Amino acid sequence: MLESLLGVGLKFHHLSVIFRFGVIALLIISLFPQYLFVFCLGTM
């Protein structure tokens, strides 16, 4: 009983970590082109 609960908990923890990384990656991808654009304008 306890082991199966622990397994489910670990699986949920793993999914939440993946989800968090996915959200961070999406934020970086959505913000990066703007920073790149500003950087290109700044170096010209």
C-alpha positions as CSV (number, residue, x, y, z in Angstrom):
1,M,0.0,0.0,0.0
2,L,2.7,2.5,1.1
3,E,5.0,1.5,-1.7
4,S,2.4,2.0,-4.4
5,L,1.5,5.4,-2.9
6,L,5.2,6.3,-2.9
7,G,5.5,5.2,-6.6
8,V,2.5,7.4,-7.5
9,G,4.0,10.3,-5.5
10,L,7.4,9.9,-7.3
11,K,5.6,9.8,-10.7
12,F,3.7,12.9,-9.9
13,H,6.9,14.6,-8.7
14,H,8.6,13.6,-11.9
15,L,5.7,15.0,-14.0
16,S,5.7,18.2,-12.1
17,V,9.4,18.7,-12.6
18,I,9.0,18.0,-16.4
19,F,6.0,20.4,-16.4
20,R,8.0,23.1,-14.7
21,F,10.9,22.8,-17.1
22,G,8.4,22.8,-20.0
23,V,6.9,26.1,-18.8
24,I,10.3,27.7,-18.3
25,A,11.4,26.5,-21.7
26,L,8.2,28.0,-23.2
27,L,8.8,31.3,-21.5
28,I,12.4,31.4,-22.7
29,I,11.3,30.6,-26.3
30,S,8.6,33.2,-26.2
31,L,10.9,35.9,-24.8
32,F,14.1,35.0,-26.6
33,P,13.3,36.5,-30.1
34,Q,12.6,39.9,-28.5
35,Y,15.9,39.8,-26.6
36,L,17.7,38.8,-29.8
37,F,16.0,41.6,-31.7
38,V,17.0,44.2,-29.1
39,F,20.5,42.7,-29.0
40,C,20.9,43.0,-32.8
41,L,19.6,46.6,-32.7
42,G,22.0,47.4,-29.9
43,T,25.1,46.1,-31.7
44,M,24.4,47.9,-35.0
